[in-house]
Amino acid sequence: MNGKRKSMLLYFDNFHRVAQLPNEQLGILFRALMECGELEAEGQDGITGFEERYPGMSDRTQMAFFFMADTIRRDAAAYAEKSANYRAAALRRWDQQREAQALSPEPGSPSANNLEFLVRRNEEKRKKTERPDWAAL
């Protein structure tokens, strides 16, 4: 996943709000929403300045654009946050796996079942999580 959003949601409950618009205005609205979605997915402002980009948009269509574009913006922000959280979790798991591999002894070595190794590993875990000594028990 490259992190760039490839889609946007249009909700059915918005249909009754735009159903009375003429087909030409619906086309302009859809084009403006698609452009807004692309800009928001890239982290840019997709709402500001749409009046200049779409001068043929009626007042009713502008109103519909505002509330639908706000939803697109919220969805894009939620997606970006979700992607960042997934990325951070994956990096944490990867770091934990690397640390576990670095701490584990070679298979078959005499220290594999060594008490000193287990104590050292426990101390390393305690340092990583910054738990007090009594919490590790």
N, C-alpha and C positions, 0 to 999 in steps of 0.2 A: 504494500500500500504506500503510495507516494505522499499521502497526507492531504492531497487536494481533493476536495469534494467534487463529485461528478454528477450530482443530482440536486434537486430541490423538491420540496413537497408543496403541492397545491391541495388544500383541504376542501372536501365536499361541502362543508357547512358554509363556505364562502360563495358557493354557486348562486344561492337565492339572492345574494346581494348584488351580483353582476348580471343576472339573467336578463334583465330588462335593457341592458346596453345594446346598442346597434352592433351588428357584426363587425363593422369597421373599427369601432371603439374597442371591442373585445380583442381584435387582432393587435391593436396598438398596445392595449393593456398587457397581453401575453408577451409581446416582444419586449416591453419595458420590464416586466417581471423576470424574464429570462436573462436580460442584461444585468438587472439588479442581482440576481442569484449568482451569476458568474463573478461579478465584482466582489460581492460579499464573500464568496468562497476563496477569493484571492486575498482577502483581508482588507479590501478597500471599501469606501463608502459608496454603496450602490443606490442610495436614495437621493442624496443632495444633487441638485442640478438636473434632475430628470425632466423638468419643465422645458429647459432649453433643448434637450435631446429629443423631446417628443412634443413639439408645439401644437400638434393637432389633437392633443388629448383634451377631452371636455372636462368640465368641473366634476361631473359625476364619476368619470373615469379616474381622474386624479385622486378623488376621495378613496375609491376602491384600491388604487395603487398604494396609497399611504398605508392602509391597514393590512393589505396583503404583503407589502414589502417589509413592514415591521415584523411580521411573522417569519419571513424569509431570513431577516437579520438575526432574530432570536434562534432560529434553527441552525444557522451557520455558526453562531457563537457557541451553541451547545455542542455541535459536532466538533468544533475546534478544541473545546475543552475535553470532550470525551477522547478524542484522538491523542491529545497531550497526556491524559491520564493513562491510556493504554500504553503509549510509548514509554512513559516513566516506569510503569509496572514491569514492562518487558526488560528495560535496562536494569532494574533492581533484581529481577530473577536471573538475568545473565551474570550480574556481578556476584550474586550469591553462589551460583554454580561455579564460577571461576574461583571464588574463595574456598569453596568446599573441595575443589580439586587440588588447590594449592596446599591445603591443610592435611589432606588425607595422604597417608604414607603409600608407598608402592606396594601393590599386592605381593604377598609372600615375604615381605621384609620382616625382620624380627620385631620391629616397633609397631607392627600393624595392630597388635592387641596389647600394646604397652600402656600401662597406667599413666605414664608421663605424657604420652600423646593425647590421651583422653582429657587429662587435666589442662593441657595447653589449648586444646580445641575449645574446651568449655570457657577458658579465660578469654580467648579470642572472641567467642560469641558474646560474652558479657560486655566486652569493650565495644563491640559493634552496636549493640542495642542500648548501651549506657544504662543498664539496669543496676540497681544497688545489689550488693552481694546477697542480701537476704532474699531478694526476689528470684534469684537464679536457682534456689533450692526447690 
